Amino acid sequence: MPEAFIWEHAPAFLARVDNLNLHGLHFQHVELCERRAWMYLHKVNFAQWYTRVQTGAALHDASYQRDHSVRGLFGLAPDRIEWDECIVYENKGTGGAVEASSNQTAFYALMLSISTGKQWRAFTHVLSSRRRREVVLDAARLQTLWDASVRLAQLGEQDAVPAAKKIGLCSSCSLAAFCGFD
């Protein structure tokens, strides 16, 4: 039986998430690149036209059938939930960008923990290796998510696109041409 979930920042975090309409990808993007996070917050997204994203989506859809019990969760779009065990899963094509994907998966576990009052566990399932990686929702991860939510609120209020430096992920980003890093 999962233990009770208590976090002093839960009401404020939930209010911020609700006010900004934050989703799991926001927490992934802010870890990867603030420009990418800003674009996503401001509804600028080129992913649907990017071949790599289309290929990844097809692999994702072919690898595992999406859990239909996740429909209607308002901002939560994990790939699978084991409701009885209080475990949430997020599928990723490769094992890269560990912190970013872990933050996305942890966001789902945190929102379910807040909503149910039970401690949820989280796993990132890496499709290329068929392995799963546990994402522990401990004090450090809660602080990371809190800090990310604060930064997302700041980026949401910012009118100008933030500066960005070229990083290793730029070559695989759907925004690379926009940023001039293609």
Sequence and secondary structure as in RCSB ss.txt:
>XXXX:A:sequence
MPEAFIWEHAPAFLARVDNLNLHGLHFQHVELCERRAWMYLHKVNFAQWYTRVQTGAALHDASYQRDHSVRGLFG
LAPDRIEWDECIVYENKGTGGAVEASSNQTAFYALMLSISTGKQWRAFTHVLSSRRRREVVLDAARLQTLWDASV
RLAQLGEQDAVPAAKKIGLCSSCSLAAFCGFD
>XXXX:A:secstr
   B   TTHHHHHHHHHHHT  HHHHHHHHH HHHHHHHHTT   GGG HHHHHHHHHHHHHS   GGGTT SS
   SEEETTTTEEEEEESSS SHHHHHHHHHHHHHHHHHHHSB  EEEEEETTTTEEEEE   HHHHHHHHHHHH
HHHHHHH  S       GGGGG TTHHHHT  
